[in-house]
Amino acid sequence: MLRDFRRLSFADRVFHAVCFGYLLAAGLMVAYPMLYIIACSFSSTDAIVQGKVFLWPVDFQFTPYKTVLTYPLLMSGFFNSIFYAAGSTAVAVSLLFLAAYPMSRKDMPGRKILLAFFIITMYFSGGMIPGYMLMRNLHLLGSRWALVIGAGFSCYNMIIIRSYFQNSLPSGLLDAAHIDGCGDIAFFFRIALPLATPVIAVMVLFNVVGSWNSYFSGMLYLTRPDTFNFQMILRDILFVAQIPPEMVQTIDPERLAESYNLLQQIKYSILVVGAAPMMILYPFIQKYFIRGIMIGSLKE
């Protein structure tokens, strides 16, 4: 790489140096907040309050994580989020592929008309109130299935998958399968889906991350604390769980400071626990993500 860099002209060297410097700075700006949160989650409250934590933990300890992992409501929310992410992803990805593959077939009658109906939903949607009324009429309010079935159908993702099938599956492959006696359904499950591994990984990543980070749908449809997802509980702790002003006057100042410091330390630990699953999942599907994200970049 260094040898290739030396062969470049002076202008190209300057361009590459500027791009490298910019990307390095952008990477540090993105990575440092997460590294700081991880360091604070393993540091003592005194070190956090005094500003001693910069990049590495100070007074290393596991006490905040013990508190988080033994709190029943947080753990139920964590496992609820796993259930919602897995269930909604399975439903959404299945619907996407079942719609995208027929739309990619040029011999499908009325394909352009159906595509127009799909595209209209990208610009005009029912909104929050019709969605709530739908869940109410389906008797799903307060049920976990409201976040699984109500995950929705992304027309944009469907068009991405449709473009992938059109650009990656030659028509001769389908003709050869028909000659060998393979029907359309068998071709879809035995040939089309196995060849669509990159785009499947991309859609799984999109839907899992979206479901894991979602809290507003839970606020609309869930009513019982035992059904709340992790993000709802995290929101309550970060923004709602505050000591009432009328109680501040009755609490000893030292105890009040300790309570605030402990709450601050626990917040860092909860943020790490909430981000850990996505950080663990991404490296395993990164290679598929890089390949699949380019789908649709070429004009048909």
Backbone hydrogen bonds in HBPLUS format (Angstrom, degrees):
<---DONOR---> <-ACCEPTOR-->    atom                        ^
c    i                          cat <-CA-CA->   ^        H-A-AA   ^      H-
h    n   atom  resd res      DA  || num        DHA   H-A  angle D-A-AA Bond
n    s   type  num  typ     dist DA aas  dist angle  dist       angle   num
A0005-PHE N   A0001-MET O   2.97 MM   4  6.23 147.6  2.08 143.2 152.7     1
A0006-ARG N   A0002-LEU O   3.06 MM   4  6.34 147.0  2.18 145.0 152.6     2
A0007-ARG N   A0004-ASP O   3.23 MM   3  5.25 133.2  2.47  95.0 107.1     3
A0008-LEU N   A0005-PHE O   3.24 MM   3  5.49 154.9  2.31 103.9 111.3     4
A0013-ARG N   A0009-SER O   2.91 MM   4  6.19 152.9  1.98 150.8 159.0     5
A0014-VAL N   A0010-PHE O   2.99 MM   4  6.27 159.9  2.03 150.6 155.3     6
A0015-PHE N   A0011-ALA O   2.98 MM   4  6.22 157.7  2.03 145.3 151.7     7
A0016-HIS N   A0012-ASP O   2.88 MM   4  6.10 165.5  1.90 152.2 155.4     8
A0017-ALA N   A0013-ARG O   2.87 MM   4  6.03 157.2  1.92 148.5 155.4     9
A0018-VAL N   A0014-VAL O   2.93 MM   4  6.10 160.7  1.97 151.5 156.1    10
A0019-CYS N   A0015-PHE O   2.97 MM   4  6.18 164.5  2.00 150.7 155.2    11
A0020-PHE N   A0016-HIS O   2.87 MM   4  5.99 160.9  1.90 147.8 153.5    12
A0021-GLY N   A0017-ALA O   2.89 MM   4  6.04 162.3  1.92 147.7 152.8    13
A0022-TYR N   A0018-VAL O   2.89 MM   4  6.06 160.0  1.93 149.8 155.5    14
A0023-LEU N   A0019-CYS O   2.93 MM   4  6.09 168.6  1.94 152.6 155.7    15
A0024-LEU N   A0020-PHE O   2.87 MM   4  5.99 153.7  1.94 146.9 154.8    16
A0025-ALA N   A0021-GLY O   2.95 MM   4  6.12 161.8  1.98 147.1 151.9    17
A0026-ALA N   A0022-TYR O   2.87 MM   4  6.11 161.7  1.90 152.0 157.6    18
A0027-GLY N   A0023-LEU O   2.84 MM   4  5.95 154.9  1.90 143.2 150.3    19
A0028-LEU N   A0024-LEU O   2.97 MM   4  6.22 155.9  2.03 148.2 154.2    20
A0029-MET N   A0025-ALA O   2.97 MM   4  6.19 154.1  2.03 147.2 154.5    21
A0030-VAL N   A0026-ALA O   3.06 MM   4  6.30 143.0  2.20 142.7 152.0    22
A0031-ALA N   A0027-GLY O   2.85 MM   4  5.98 160.2  1.89 150.0 156.1    23
A0032-TYR N   A0028-LEU O   2.89 MM   4  5.64 163.3  1.91 145.9 150.1    24
A0035-LEU N   A0031-ALA O   3.01 MM   4  6.25 161.3  2.04 157.3 163.5    25
A0036-TYR N   A0032-TYR O   2.76 MM   4  5.92 155.0  1.82 159.1 166.3    26
A0037-ILE N   A0033-PRO O   2.98 MM   4  6.19 154.6  2.04 143.7 149.9    27
A0038-ILE N   A0034-MET O   3.00 MM   4  6.25 161.0  2.04 149.2 154.0    28
A0039-ALA N   A0035-LEU O   2.93 MM   4  6.13 159.0  1.98 145.0 151.0    29
A0040-CYS N   A0036-TYR O   2.90 MM   4  6.12 158.6  1.95 149.5 155.2    30
A0041-SER N   A0037-ILE O   2.93 MM   4  6.10 147.2  2.04 144.9 154.0    31
A0042-PHE N   A0039-ALA O   3.28 MM   3  5.50 142.9  2.43 100.6 110.1    32
A0043-SER N   A0040-CYS O   3.15 MM   3  4.95 160.2  2.19 100.4 106.5    33
A0061-GLN N   A0042-PHE O   2.91 MM  19  5.33 141.3  2.06 138.0 146.9    34
A0044-SER N   A0058-VAL O   3.19 MM  14  6.68 147.6  2.30 161.3 169.1    35
A0048-ILE N   A0044-SER O   3.17 MM   4  6.48 152.6  2.24 146.7 154.1    36
A0049-VAL N   A0045-THR O   2.93 MM   4  6.13 169.0  1.95 155.6 158.1    37
A0050-GLN N   A0046-ASP O   2.97 MM   4  6.01 159.2  2.01 147.5 153.2    38
A0052-LYS N   A0047-ALA O   2.95 MM   5  5.15 153.5  2.02 157.9 160.2    39
A0051-GLY N   A0048-ILE O   3.19 MM   3  5.22 155.1  2.26 100.6 108.0    40
A0065-TYR N   A0062-PHE O   3.09 MM   3  5.46 117.7  2.50 108.4 123.1    41
A0066-LYS N   A0062-PHE O   3.05 MM   4  6.33 151.2  2.13 155.9 165.0    42
A0067-THR N   A0063-THR O   3.06 MM   4  6.35 154.6  2.13 151.9 158.5    43
A0068-VAL N   A0064-PRO O   2.95 MM   4  6.24 157.0  2.00 147.7 154.0    44
A0069-LEU N   A0065-TYR O   2.83 MM   4  5.87 171.5  1.84 151.0 153.8    45
A0070-THR N   A0066-LYS O   3.14 MM   4  6.03 130.2  2.40 135.6 145.6    46
A0071-TYR N   A0068-VAL O   3.24 MM   3  5.35 159.7  2.29 104.0 110.1    47
A0075-MET N   A0071-TYR O   3.23 MM   4  6.48 163.0  2.26 158.6 163.6    48
A0076-SER N   A0072-PRO O   2.92 MM   4  6.13 159.0  1.96 154.7 160.6    49
A0077-GLY N   A0073-LEU O   2.98 MM   4  6.10 154.0  2.05 141.1 148.5    50
A0078-PHE N   A0074-LEU O   2.88 MM   4  6.12 146.8  1.99 143.2 152.7    51
A0079-PHE N   A0075-MET O   3.06 MM   4  6.31 165.3  2.08 151.7 153.6    52
A0080-ASN N   A0076-SER O   2.85 MM   4  5.98 146.1  1.96 141.9 152.6    53
A0081-SER N   A0077-GLY O   2.93 MM   4  6.09 152.2  2.01 142.9 149.4    54
A0082-ILE N   A0078-PHE O   3.14 MM   4  6.50 150.3  2.23 142.6 150.4    55
A0083-PHE N   A0079-PHE O   3.02 MM   4  6.27 157.3  2.07 143.9 149.7    56
A0084-TYR N   A0080-ASN O   2.82 MM   4  6.09 163.6  1.84 154.8 159.4    57
A0085-ALA N   A0081-SER O   2.83 MM   4  5.91 162.9  1.86 148.7 153.8    58
A0086-ALA N   A0082-ILE O   2.95 MM   4  6.04 166.5  1.97 148.3 152.3    59
A0087-GLY N   A0083-PHE O   2.85 MM   4  5.86 166.5  1.86 151.0 155.8    60
A0088-SER N   A0084-TYR O   2.88 MM   4  5.71 163.1  1.91 144.2 149.8    61
A0089-THR N   A0085-ALA O   3.08 MM   4  5.87 149.9  2.17 133.8 142.5    62
A0090-ALA N   A0086-ALA O   3.04 MM   4  6.15 158.9  2.08 143.9 149.6    63
A0091-VAL N   A0087-GLY O   3.06 MM   4  6.30 161.5  2.09 150.8 155.6    64
A0092-ALA N   A0088-SER O   2.85 MM   4  5.90 169.5  1.86 149.3 153.0    65
A0093-VAL N   A0089-THR O   2.88 MM   4  5.77 167.3  1.90 149.2 153.5    66
A0094-SER N   A0090-ALA O   3.16 MM   4  6.01 154.0  2.23 134.2 141.7    67
A0095-LEU N   A0091-VAL O   3.06 MM   4  6.25 164.9  2.08 151.2 155.1    68
A0096-LEU N   A0092-ALA O   2.91 MM   4  6.11 155.5  1.97 149.4 156.9    69
A0097-PHE N   A0093-VAL O   3.07 MM   4  6.26 165.8  2.10 152.3 154.2    70
A0098-LEU N   A0094-SER O   3.01 MM   4  6.13 158.1  2.06 149.6 156.4    71
A0099-ALA N   A0095-LEU O   3.05 MM   4  6.14 136.9  2.25 140.7 150.6    72
A0100-ALA N   A0096-LEU O   2.78 MM   4  5.87 154.9  1.84 147.7 156.0    73
A0101-TYR N   A0097-PHE O   3.15 MM   4  5.91 171.1  2.16 142.3 144.6    74
A0103-MET N   A0099-ALA O   3.38 MM   4  6.45 154.5  2.45 140.5 147.7    75
A0104-SER N   A0100-ALA O   3.03 MM   4  6.23 124.5  2.35 142.6 156.6    76
A0104-SER N   A0101-TYR O   3.06 MM   3  5.14 141.6  2.21 100.6 111.9    77
A0105-ARG N   A0102-PRO O   3.17 MM   3  5.31 151.7  2.25 102.8 111.1    78
A0108-MET N   A0105-ARG O   3.24 MM   3  5.61 160.7  2.28 114.0 115.1    79
A0114-LEU N   A0110-GLY O   3.08 MM   4  6.28 165.8  2.10 155.8 159.1    80
A0115-LEU N   A0111-ARG O   2.94 MM   4  6.12 154.4  2.00 145.8 153.7    81
A0116-ALA N   A0112-LYS O   2.99 MM   4  6.18 147.9  2.10 139.9 147.8    82
A0117-PHE N   A0113-ILE O   3.14 MM   4  6.52 150.3  2.23 144.9 152.3    83
A0118-PHE N   A0114-LEU O   3.02 MM   4  6.36 154.7  2.09 149.0 155.8    84
A0119-ILE N   A0115-LEU O   2.93 MM   4  6.18 163.7  1.95 152.2 156.1    85
A0120-ILE N   A0116-ALA O   3.03 MM   4  6.19 150.6  2.12 145.9 153.1    86
A0121-THR N   A0118-PHE O   3.14 MM   3  5.54 129.9  2.40 104.8 116.5    87
A0122-MET N   A0119-ILE O   2.95 MM   3  5.27 148.4  2.05 107.3 117.2    88
A0123-TYR N   A0120-ILE O   3.09 MM   3  5.57 147.0  2.21 110.5 119.0    89
A0124-PHE N   A0120-ILE O   2.95 MM   4  6.10 153.0  2.02 155.3 164.2    90
A0131-GLY N   A0127-GLY O   3.37 MM   4  6.40 150.6  2.47 135.8 144.1    91
A0132-TYR N   A0128-MET O   2.93 MM   4  6.19 152.3  2.00 149.9 157.7    92
A0133-MET N   A0129-ILE O   2.92 MM   4  6.18 160.0  1.96 155.5 161.1    93
A0134-LEU N   A0130-PRO O   2.88 MM   4  6.05 147.9  1.98 142.9 151.5    94
A0135-MET N   A0131-GLY O   3.09 MM   4  6.37 161.6  2.12 147.8 151.5    95
A0136-ARG N   A0132-TYR O   2.94 MM   4  6.19 150.3  2.03 145.2 154.1    96
A0137-ASN N   A0133-MET O   2.90 MM   4  6.11 158.3  1.95 147.0 152.2    97
A0138-LEU N   A0134-LEU O   2.96 MM   4  6.17 140.0  2.12 143.9 155.3    98
A0140-LEU N   A0135-MET O   2.96 MM   5  5.28 176.7  1.96 161.5 160.5    99
A0139-HIS N   A0136-ARG O   3.03 MM   3  5.00 156.4  2.09 102.2 108.9   100
A0143-SER N   A0140-LEU O   3.01 MM   3  5.20 160.5  2.05 129.1 129.5   101
A0142-GLY N   A0221-TYR O   2.59 MM  79  5.68 155.7  1.65 168.0 174.7   102
A0146-ALA N   A0143-SER O   3.16 MM   3  5.67 162.3  2.19 111.3 116.8   103
A0147-LEU N   A0144-ARG O   3.22 MM   3  5.95 145.2  2.35 117.3 123.1   104
A0149-ILE N   A0145-TRP O   2.84 MM   4  5.71 163.5  1.87 148.5 151.7   105
A0150-GLY N   A0146-ALA O   3.08 MM   4  5.28 133.9  2.30 113.0 126.5   106
A0158-MET N   A0154-SER O   3.06 MM   4  6.33 150.9  2.15 143.3 152.0   107
A0159-ILE N   A0155-CYS O   2.96 MM   4  6.25 151.8  2.04 149.8 156.1   108
A0160-ILE N   A0156-TYR O   3.12 MM   4  6.46 149.6  2.22 143.8 152.2   109
A0161-ILE N   A0157-ASN O   3.03 MM   4  6.35 161.7  2.07 151.7 155.3   110
A0162-ARG N   A0158-MET O   2.87 MM   4  6.09 157.7  1.92 147.5 154.7   111
A0163-SER N   A0159-ILE O   2.91 MM   4  6.08 157.8  1.95 146.4 151.6   112
A0164-TYR N   A0160-ILE O   3.03 MM   4  6.32 148.7  2.13 143.1 152.0   113
A0165-PHE N   A0161-ILE O   3.01 MM   4  6.35 162.1  2.04 156.4 159.2   114
A0166-GLN N   A0162-ARG O   3.02 MM   4  6.24 159.7  2.06 150.1 155.9   115
A0167-ASN N   A0163-SER O   2.97 MM   4  6.07 149.7  2.06 145.7 153.1   116
A0168-SER N   A0164-TYR O   2.85 MM   4  5.74 141.4  2.00 150.1 159.5   117
A0169-LEU N   A0165-PHE O   3.09 MM   4  5.45 150.8  2.18 135.6 139.6   118
A0173-LEU N   A0170-PRO O   3.05 MM   3  5.54 143.6  2.19 109.6 119.1   119
A0175-ASP N   A0171-SER O   3.15 MM   4  6.51 158.9  2.20 150.3 156.4   120
A0176-ALA N   A0172-GLY O   2.91 MM   4  6.05 157.8  1.96 145.2 150.9   121
A0177-ALA N   A0173-LEU O   3.04 MM   4  6.23 150.3  2.13 139.7 147.8   122
A0178-HIS N   A0174-LEU O   2.95 MM   4  6.23 152.5  2.02 147.7 155.0   123
A0179-ILE N   A0175-ASP O   3.00 MM   4  6.26 151.8  2.08 146.6 154.2   124
A0180-ASP N   A0176-ALA O   3.14 MM   4  6.40 146.0  2.26 140.8 149.2   125
A0182-CYS N   A0177-ALA O   2.79 MM   5  5.09 158.1  1.84 155.3 149.0   126
A0181-GLY N   A0178-HIS O   3.02 MM   3  5.02 158.0  2.07 103.0 108.6   127
A0187-PHE N   A0183-GLY O   2.90 MM   4  6.01 151.6  1.98 145.3 154.0   128
A0188-PHE N   A0184-ASP O   3.00 MM   4  6.18 150.5  2.09 143.0 150.4   129
A0189-PHE N   A0185-ILE O   3.12 MM   4  6.42 165.3  2.15 154.2 156.3   130
A0190-ARG N   A0186-ALA O   2.81 MM   4  5.65 158.4  1.85 149.4 156.3   131
A0191-ILE N   A0187-PHE O   2.99 MM   4  5.15 145.5  2.11 126.8 134.0   132
A0192-ALA N   A0187-PHE O   2.88 MM   5  6.23 167.1  1.90 159.3 163.8   133
A0193-LEU N   A0188-PHE O   2.96 MM   5  6.08 156.5  2.01 158.8 163.2   134
A0195-LEU N   A0191-ILE O   3.25 MM   4  6.33 149.7  2.35 143.6 151.4   135
A0196-ALA N   A0193-LEU O   2.94 MM   3  4.97 148.2  2.05 103.6 113.9   136
A0200-ILE N   A0196-ALA O   2.94 MM   4  6.10 150.8  2.03 155.4 164.9   137
A0201-ALA N   A0197-THR O   2.98 MM   4  6.18 161.2  2.02 154.1 158.0   138
A0202-VAL N   A0198-PRO O   3.07 MM   4  6.38 153.6  2.14 145.4 152.7   139
A0203-MET N   A0199-VAL O   2.97 MM   4  6.14 165.4  1.99 147.6 151.0   140
A0204-VAL N   A0200-ILE O   2.88 MM   4  6.08 158.1  1.93 151.9 158.4   141
A0205-LEU N   A0201-ALA O   2.95 MM   4  6.12 159.4  1.99 145.7 151.3   142
A0206-PHE N   A0202-VAL O   2.89 MM   4  6.16 165.6  1.91 154.8 158.6   143
A0207-ASN N   A0203-MET O   3.00 MM   4  6.10 169.7  2.01 150.3 152.9   144
A0208-VAL N   A0204-VAL O   2.85 MM   4  5.87 160.6  1.88 150.7 156.8   145
A0209-VAL N   A0205-LEU O   3.02 MM   4  5.98 170.9  2.03 151.1 154.1   146
A0210-GLY N   A0206-PHE O   3.00 MM   4  6.06 158.1  2.05 141.9 149.0   147
A0211-SER N   A0207-ASN O   2.88 MM   4  5.94 159.4  1.92 144.5 150.2   148
A0212-TRP N   A0208-VAL O   2.83 MM   4  5.94 158.7  1.88 149.6 156.2   149
A0213-ASN N   A0209-VAL O   3.03 MM   4  6.09 156.5  2.08 148.5 153.5   150
A0214-SER N   A0211-SER O   3.34 MM   3  5.17 152.7  2.42  96.3 104.2   151
A0219-MET N   A0215-TYR O   3.03 MM   4  6.36 146.9  2.15 144.7 153.9   152
A0220-LEU N   A0216-PHE O   3.10 MM   4  6.42 139.8  2.26 143.1 153.6   153
A0220-LEU N   A0217-SER O   3.14 MM   3  5.12 126.7  2.44  93.4 107.1   154
A0221-TYR N   A0217-SER O   3.00 MM   4  6.19 163.0  2.03 156.1 159.7   155
A0222-LEU N   A0218-GLY O   2.90 MM   4  5.14 156.2  1.96 136.2 142.4   156
A0227-THR N   A0224-ARG O   3.03 MM   3  5.57 162.3  2.06 117.2 122.9   157
A0228-PHE N   A0225-PRO O   3.21 MM   3  5.23 159.6  2.25 103.6 109.8   158
A0233-ILE N   A0229-ASN O   3.35 MM   4  6.72 161.9  2.39 152.3 156.6   159
A0234-LEU N   A0230-PHE O   2.84 MM   4  6.04 155.4  1.90 149.5 157.6   160
A0235-ARG N   A0231-GLN O   2.86 MM   4  5.99 152.4  1.94 140.7 147.8   161
A0236-ASP N   A0232-MET O   3.03 MM   4  6.32 157.1  2.09 145.1 150.9   162
A0237-ILE N   A0233-ILE O   3.04 MM   4  6.29 153.0  2.11 146.0 153.1   163
A0238-LEU N   A0234-LEU O   2.92 MM   4  6.08 160.1  1.96 152.0 157.4   164
A0239-PHE N   A0235-ARG O   2.88 MM   4  5.79 164.0  1.90 154.0 157.8   165
A0240-VAL N   A0236-ASP O   2.92 MM   4  4.62 134.2  2.13 112.0 125.1   166
A0241-ALA N   A0236-ASP O   2.57 MM   5  5.81 143.2  1.70 166.0 174.3   167
A0242-GLN N   A0240-VAL O   2.72 MM   2  5.77 117.2  2.12 120.3 103.2   168
A0247-MET N   A0244-PRO O   3.02 MM   3  5.44 143.8  2.16 109.8 120.2   169
A0248-VAL N   A0245-PRO O   3.17 MM   3  5.17 134.4  2.39  96.1 108.3   170
A0250-THR N   A0247-MET O   3.09 MM   3  5.32 141.6  2.24 103.1 114.1   171
A0251-ILE N   A0248-VAL O   3.37 MM   3  5.41 157.9  2.42 101.6 107.9   172
A0256-LEU N   A0252-ASP O   2.82 MM   4  6.02 154.1  1.89 158.1 167.0   173
A0257-ALA N   A0253-PRO O   2.94 MM   4  6.13 156.8  1.99 145.4 150.6   174
A0258-GLU N   A0254-GLU O   2.97 MM   4  6.23 158.0  2.02 147.0 153.2   175
A0259-SER N   A0255-ARG O   2.92 MM   4  6.11 154.0  1.99 145.3 152.1   176
A0260-TYR N   A0256-LEU O   3.04 MM   4  6.33 161.7  2.08 150.6 154.7   177
A0261-ASN N   A0257-ALA O   2.94 MM   4  6.11 161.6  1.97 150.7 156.1   178
A0262-LEU N   A0258-GLU O   2.87 MM   4  6.00 160.4  1.91 149.5 154.8   179
A0263-LEU N   A0259-SER O   2.96 MM   4  6.11 159.1  2.00 146.8 152.7   180
A0264-GLN N   A0260-TYR O   2.98 MM   4  6.17 152.3  2.06 144.6 152.1   181
A0265-GLN N   A0261-ASN O   3.01 MM   4  6.26 155.3  2.07 146.8 153.0   182
A0266-ILE N   A0262-LEU O   2.95 MM   4  6.17 159.2  2.00 150.9 156.5   183
A0267-LYS N   A0263-LEU O   3.02 MM   4  6.20 147.3  2.13 142.3 150.8   184
A0269-SER N   A0265-GLN O   3.34 MM   4  6.71 157.8  2.39 145.5 151.0   185
A0270-ILE N   A0266-ILE O   2.91 MM   4  6.19 156.7  1.97 154.3 160.7   186
A0271-LEU N   A0267-LYS O   3.00 MM   4  6.23 156.0  2.06 149.8 156.0   187
A0272-VAL N   A0268-TYR O   3.12 MM   4  6.41 154.1  2.19 146.9 153.2   188
A0273-VAL N   A0269-SER O   3.01 MM   4  6.28 162.9  2.03 150.5 155.0   189
A0274-GLY N   A0270-ILE O   2.90 MM   4  6.07 155.2  1.96 149.2 156.1   190
A0275-ALA N   A0271-LEU O   3.03 MM   4  6.18 145.2  2.16 142.2 150.6   191
A0276-ALA N   A0272-VAL O   2.94 MM   4  5.90 136.3  2.13 147.8 158.5   192
A0279-MET N   A0275-ALA O   3.15 MM   4  6.32 155.2  2.21 154.0 161.6   193
A0280-ILE N   A0276-ALA O   2.90 MM   4  6.10 145.7  2.02 155.8 165.2   194
A0281-LEU N   A0277-PRO O   2.93 MM   4  6.08 150.7  2.02 144.2 152.6   195
A0282-TYR N   A0278-MET O   3.08 MM   4  6.03 163.5  2.11 146.8 149.7   196
A0284-PHE N   A0281-LEU O   3.19 MM   3  5.81 136.5  2.39 116.7 127.0   197
A0285-ILE N   A0282-TYR O   3.13 MM   3  5.55 141.9  2.28 112.8 122.6   198
A0289-PHE N   A0285-ILE O   2.89 MM   4  6.06 148.0  1.99 144.8 155.0   199
A0290-ILE N   A0286-GLN O   2.94 MM   4  6.21 158.1  1.99 158.1 161.2   200
A0291-ARG N   A0287-LYS O   3.40 MM   4  6.55 156.2  2.47 135.9 141.6   201
A0292-GLY N   A0288-TYR O   2.77 MM   4  5.87 162.0  1.80 151.3 157.4   202
A0293-ILE N   A0289-PHE O   2.86 MM   4  5.75 146.8  1.97 147.5 153.8   203
A0295-ILE N   A0292-GLY O   3.07 MM   3  5.44 163.2  2.10 111.9 117.0   204
A0297-SER N   A0294-MET O   3.06 MM   3  5.49 159.1  2.10 133.7 133.7   205
